[in-house]
Every structure is written in C-alpha cells, then in structure tokens.
C-alpha cells in the first residue's frame, strides 16, 4: 500500500481517508439519517471550490443542505449562537464542519448547543460536564493540514465578554465520522500551508513533552513528526504535491490525537494572543515556539532524542533539535517576533495572567509563574529566535 491508497480507520472515530473521499459525504449523512445537513465553514472559505462541491454533492444526492459561514478566524461565542439559531430555524438534523480549525471549532460548538437551552459556557473544559445527551450529529472534514481537530469534540472559542479563548467540550460528544481527503488541501497558499503545518508540528512537540505516561498518544506524536518533518517543506515548496499533502493531513490528524495528553505554553499564550489580537493561530504558535522551547529546555532534554530521531536529525540533543526548528521556521518564512503580527503590548502581564489560567499551561513540562510567562512573551516579542 502507498500513502495515496484509500483506507477506513475506526480509531479514535470512524475516519475515511484517501484522495477523492469527499464524494462519500452524502452516504455518511444518510447513514446518520440526515436529510437537512447544515454545512459550517468560515467566511474566508465560503467561496472556495470545496464548499461549492460539498453542497452540490449533498444536493445531487437528494438532500437539502444549507451553508452557515458567519465564522471568524478565531470563532466567537456569538457566532456559535448565530449558528445554533440557523440550525434550528432551518430544521437541520446534522452539522458538517468543513474547512480549517475555525470552521471545525465553530461546527463543534454549534453541535454542542443546537436544539437545547444549555448555555455554551456550561460546556467549559474547567467545569463539570452537564448531564446532556443527544447532541446534533457532526461530521468533520478538514481542508488544512494543521488543526487535527477532526476526531474530538473539544473546540477553542473566544469568550467575547472576557476576551479570552476557552475550551468547550463534552465527554459524550464525538464526531460521527471524519473525512480526510488530501485533495481538499491541494493548492492551499504557501503561507497558509506553512502556518497550518506549523500548528500540527507544535501539537506533536507539545503533546509529546507533556509529563504524563500515555504511550498511545506518544506513539501518535512521534509518527506525526516522522510524517510532518519531510512533508511540510515539500508541501510549501510544491503546493500540488499530493503525496506531501497526504502525509501532512495524516500527520496533522495524528498530532491532534496526541494532544489528548495536553499541550503547553505555546498554546496557552497563543490562545490569548488570538483572542485579543485576532492573529492566525498556527502562525502565532510558530512564532512562540522557539521562546517556549528555550524556557522548557531543562525539562525536555530527554524528549529530544526520540523527537530528533523521528525528524531524521543527526544531532539528537536539545541544541540540535532547537537549531533544526529555528532553521525550519526560517525556511518557511515565519516572522521572528510577535511584533510582526501586530502584537506589542506595553505590559504583557495581562496576557500572561490569562495564559496562566489556560488548561494548556497546566500540562506544560516546566511549571511557569505569571512572571515566567510574561518573560516568554517579551522574549518572543521582537526576535523570538
């Protein structure tokens, strides 16, 4: 078999993988007894060919789809409520999350609250899960190789009242199915390929370094790095290289599975930067990664050998791993500092305080005070690497 062969996987949810498998979307909807699916994507994707094709496939199969695309790059609670209203007003019975992380996160949030009166933030990760059941069925179709969000119910949503990103989820809510079709990622612009690919890379690195014994997640993280390492620069250089796109999509999915262990300070800070400055999540992660790696160095030395081996590096200590990451980010034209993203707070303590309360901060391999996090933000400000 090759990386372009179609395969069905059942772990952790039913996954249909392979080029061209978007065509099976109507069949999956029928199996879920759906006749009126609501396709959810973000504003930037709503006019792209894959959205038109998905709607046409569903319509040609005799279904009655509609599109909800009022979703920002960093989805908000207000947008989730608007999606819930659209779902209920249209008499829909299933949600198709189609797009990058923003579209998938919005779709998952809508699926949690559609058809019920439970407030969105009752599903906050830090709260006891509500006694809920019977969520709107959800199908996830990623069109970027970065988020890895297609196999879990957790979603990052901006709380517009508190100006933070919060994680919402429910243990009884899982996607009914996911479609991993690498053809949907062909032609993604160079910058978005790099930014989303860095998101997947950071997922794998941070998850692997979480200080918890979880060999299944660790295995997924290392295999993700093995796939992403060579595929990311190739996919950026050759946007229509289907094999590289396929490796990135599978690597992204595995990295998403791996962070069931947790993440780290890259994500804790990035979530809050995104909430306040509306920056691209993957790009923000990439800019923050070197500064966080330097802070975590004393705690992740032993993790560098397996990660370096997975990436095919000759040098397997922290310095060699860190040097490779710096070179890769340079090759991908990732800016060297947060200031290039318009993030230049006079005093980063407010961001740091918010980041310290993010669940990802709690699983960082090295404990960090608010002052430590503020120092990381400063270090990542002008020249993070």
Phi, psi and omega in degrees: 000155178240173182290351178258004176284142178284135181217147172253130177244149180250357181243133356273349170224167176301123182235127174256110185249138171143156179300137175085004188277358171302332180301341182271002181303314179300321179298317180296320178298317180297318179298333178270010178062033180264138172239344184228070180286145173255117178272125182246127175214180181263165183302322182289343183256348192299334181260009181278155186302326184292332177289313178301319181293318180299315179297320179293318178301316181293318180294315181296337179273005178088009177270172184234078184277161170221164183243133169241117185231020179276065186229129179278168174302329172242093189302145183247164177297325178296322178292323176297319179293323176295322177293320176300316179297318179296319179300313185286320180294327181272001181062037184281159185229006181195151179240132173251111174276118186229119178139206177274200185299325182293315179296319180292318180296318178297318180299319180292321178296316179297319180298327180292325189249351182296134176077015180213164183261002181295125178300146182306315187282000167291342179266013178304136183303329184276358181253157172301137183294133177299153178280078184242157175205171175069044179290154176301128181303146186227132173241131182249129180229094180288142177242006171230154180258078182202312189292320184063021188270007192277352184247001181230164180272346185295141182218142176264117184234139177281125173276106186291339178285317184263352183055048173226162169265133177238153179263126175246150181189173171209133184296340179265011183243117178224150172302140177291331180192160173228146174244122175251096182246104184296341178297334181289343181262356180296139175079002175303134183306154184305315184293318180290327175298316180293313185294314180290325177295323176294326176302313179297318179301314180295321176306311183294316181296310183295318181297317181297329184272355177298129184281074179215143177277106180211079189299331179293315178293322178297318178298319178296320181296316181292321177293324175300314179297321180298322180282315186290322185313300180278333188283327185297307179296328178292317181295324178291319182286326183231087187301337182257017177280101187295324180294319177294319177298320179295315179299321179293320182293318178292317178299319178298316179298315179296320178296324176295321175296320186295330184277015164300335174295327187131181178229215184206200188291335175304310182287322180301316179286317183300321179302316184284325174298316179297321180294321183273324188247357178056040178277161176292129187298312182297319178296317179298317176303315183297318181293323182282334190307310183300317181296322179289321177300317180297319179295320184278354188313314182297336185263349186240010181307315183289340179280343187290329179299304180297322180294319179295319177297319179297326179275356179075032183271150176282314178274130187241013175267181183299316184300319179292318179297313181296318179298321179296316180299316179300315180296318179299313180297321176298314181297331181270006179061036175281128179303151185274352183211155179298332181301330178293343178263005183084016181255101181215066181293140176299323180225110183281005186295329178294313175300317182297319179299315178296316181297326181295338181265356178289139180306328181294332178294329182288343179249010175297142185293342178235127180299140184226132174279170174302321177296321177298316182293320177299322179294323177296317180297318177298316181297326180275000187291291185271318182210086186291349181220000000 
